Amino acid sequence: MPAADEMIEDEQRYRASAYSLLAALLRAAPNQALLDHLGKLSPPGDDEPDALGEAMVQLAAAASKFDLDQLEDEYNNLFIGIGKGEVVPYGSWYLTGFLMEKPLADLRDDLKLLGFERNDDIHEPEDHAAAIFEVFSVMINDASGLTEQQRFFDKHMKPWLGRFFADLGNARSADFYKPVAHFGAAFIDLEQAYLSMRS
């Protein structure tokens, strides 16, 4: 396989794995296996780390500072709470101020067109940040075209994920999740530039 093709494959694997990592961090409090994985994160290359590289270093350092009970408490305070957590990880909330609104219906229509089916065992709406990141990781792994990826990103991710990560990074309960927010924000910024350039 030509070197250029290998580089493109590596690029896509990296993108898909980053989305999977964000999905895992936002779906539930980290388990030990995820913390061990985070502890091995390092920015690619020997150059001075950029915003994403710095966020990776911070996230790797944070993975060794907290025990699982602390992380469970922090996750619950941030995303669940009594009635509602500090941060609401749903697209409809950011786009309309309410849950289960038109952005969710639009997302469901597009997911159906892309061949995704709802799992009846999962009760979270599909516009949860973790669910969207999981979908996008699958789209990359399934080699969806970059034009299709950009359309999905621009419609269902770009309008609100920057604000979501800003809120997460500024939340009172965020300690471990502060570097998660920095990583997410830096990665989404990079993806926006990447998709604009490549599609």
C-alpha positions in Angstrom: 0.0 0.0 0.0 1.4 3.4 -0.9 2.7 5.5 2.1 0.1 8.2 1.4 -2.7 5.7 1.8 -1.2 4.4 5.0 -1.1 7.9 6.4 -4.8 8.5 5.5 -5.7 5.2 7.2 -3.7 6.1 10.3 -5.4 9.5 10.3 -8.9 8.0 10.2 -8.0 5.4 12.9 -6.8 8.3 15.1 -10.0 10.3 14.5 -12.3 7.4 15.2 -10.4 6.4 18.4 -10.6 10.0 19.7 -14.4 10.1 19.2 -14.7 6.7 20.9 -12.6 8.0 23.8 -14.8 11.0 24.2 -17.9 8.8 24.0 -16.6 6.6 26.8 -15.7 9.5 29.0 -19.1 11.1 28.6 -21.2 7.9 28.7 -20.3 7.0 32.3 -17.7 7.5 35.0 -14.4 6.0 33.9 -13.5 2.5 35.0 -9.9 1.4 35.8 -9.3 0.2 32.3 -10.2 3.6 30.8 -8.0 5.4 33.4 -5.1 3.1 32.5 -5.6 3.9 28.8 -5.7 7.6 29.5 -2.5 7.4 31.5 -0.7 6.3 28.3 -1.9 9.3 26.2 0.8 11.4 24.6 0.7 13.9 21.8 1.9 12.7 18.4 5.3 13.9 17.1 8.3 15.6 18.8 7.1 19.1 18.1 6.0 21.5 20.8 2.5 20.3 21.8 -0.5 22.3 20.4 -3.7 22.8 22.3 -4.8 19.2 21.6 -1.4 17.9 22.6 -1.4 19.9 25.8 -4.9 18.7 26.6 -3.7 15.1 26.1 -0.9 15.6 28.6 -3.3 17.1 31.1 -5.7 14.3 30.7 -3.0 11.6 31.1 -1.8 13.3 34.3 -5.4 13.6 35.7 -5.9 9.8 35.2 -3.6 9.0 38.0 -5.0 11.6 40.5 -8.4 10.2 41.2 -9.9 7.0 42.5 -13.0 5.4 41.0 -15.3 6.5 43.8 -14.3 10.2 43.3 -14.9 9.9 39.6 -18.3 8.3 40.1 -19.3 11.2 42.4 -18.0 13.8 40.0 -19.7 12.3 37.1 -23.0 12.1 39.0 -22.7 15.7 40.1 -21.9 16.9 36.6 -24.3 15.0 34.5 -27.0 13.4 36.7 -27.5 15.3 39.9 -30.9 15.4 41.7 -33.2 16.1 38.8 -30.5 17.6 36.6 -26.7 17.7 36.7 -24.6 20.9 36.4 -24.1 20.2 32.7 -26.8 18.9 30.3 -25.1 16.8 27.5 -27.9 17.0 25.0 -28.0 18.8 21.7 -31.7 19.8 22.0 -30.9 21.5 25.3 -28.2 23.7 23.8 -30.1 24.5 20.6 -33.6 25.1 22.1 -33.3 25.2 25.9 -35.5 22.1 26.2 -35.0 18.4 25.9 -36.5 16.2 23.2 -37.1 19.0 20.8 -36.8 19.3 17.0 -33.0 18.9 16.8 -33.5 15.4 18.3 -36.1 14.6 15.7 -33.8 15.9 12.9 -31.0 13.8 14.2 -33.2 10.7 14.4 -34.2 11.2 10.8 -30.5 11.5 9.7 -29.5 8.5 11.8 -32.2 6.4 10.1 -30.9 7.5 6.6 -27.4 6.5 7.6 -28.6 3.0 8.7 -28.4 3.4 12.4 -31.2 1.8 14.5 -32.1 2.7 18.1 -31.3 0.1 20.7 -34.4 -0.4 22.8 -32.3 -1.2 25.9 -30.8 2.3 25.8 -33.1 5.0 27.3 -30.9 8.1 26.6 -32.0 10.2 23.7 -29.8 10.0 20.7 -28.6 13.7 21.0 -26.5 12.8 24.1 -22.9 13.9 23.3 -21.6 10.4 24.0 -24.1 8.8 21.5 -23.2 11.4 18.8 -19.5 10.7 19.3 -20.1 6.9 19.0 -22.1 7.4 15.8 -19.4 9.6 14.3 -16.7 7.1 15.2 -18.7 4.4 13.4 -19.1 6.7 10.4 -15.3 7.1 10.2 -14.6 3.4 10.6 -17.2 2.6 8.0 -15.4 4.9 5.6 -18.3 7.4 5.2 -17.3 10.1 2.7 -15.8 13.2 4.2 -18.6 15.3 2.6 -21.2 13.2 4.4 -19.1 13.5 7.6 -18.9 17.3 7.3 -22.7 17.5 6.7 -23.4 15.5 9.8 -20.8 17.4 11.8 -22.0 20.8 10.7 -25.7 20.0 11.4 -25.6 18.0 14.6 -22.3 18.7 16.3 -20.7 22.1 15.4 -23.7 24.2 16.6 -23.4 23.2 20.3 -20.5 21.0 21.2 -18.1 24.0 21.7 -20.5 25.5 24.2 -21.0 22.2 25.9 -17.3 21.7 26.5 -16.9 25.3 27.7 -19.7 24.7 30.2 -18.1 21.4 31.3 -14.7 23.0 31.7 -16.2 25.8 33.9 -18.6 23.6 36.0 -18.1 23.9 39.7 -17.9 20.1 40.1 -15.4 19.6 37.3 -12.0 18.4 38.5 -11.1 15.3 36.4 -13.6 16.5 33.8 -11.8 19.9 33.3 -9.0 18.3 31.2 -11.7 16.1 29.5 -13.4 19.4 28.5 -10.1 20.9 27.2 -9.4 17.8 25.2 -12.9 17.7 23.7 -12.9 21.4 22.8 -9.4 21.2 21.2 -10.4 18.0 19.3 -13.7 19.5 18.0 -11.8 22.7 16.9 -9.3 20.5 15.0 -12.1 18.4 13.4 -13.9 21.5 12.2 -10.7 22.7 10.5 -9.9 19.1 9.2 -13.4 18.6 7.6 -13.5 22.1 6.1 -10.1 21.4 4.5 -10.7 17.8 3.3 -14.3 17.7 2.1 
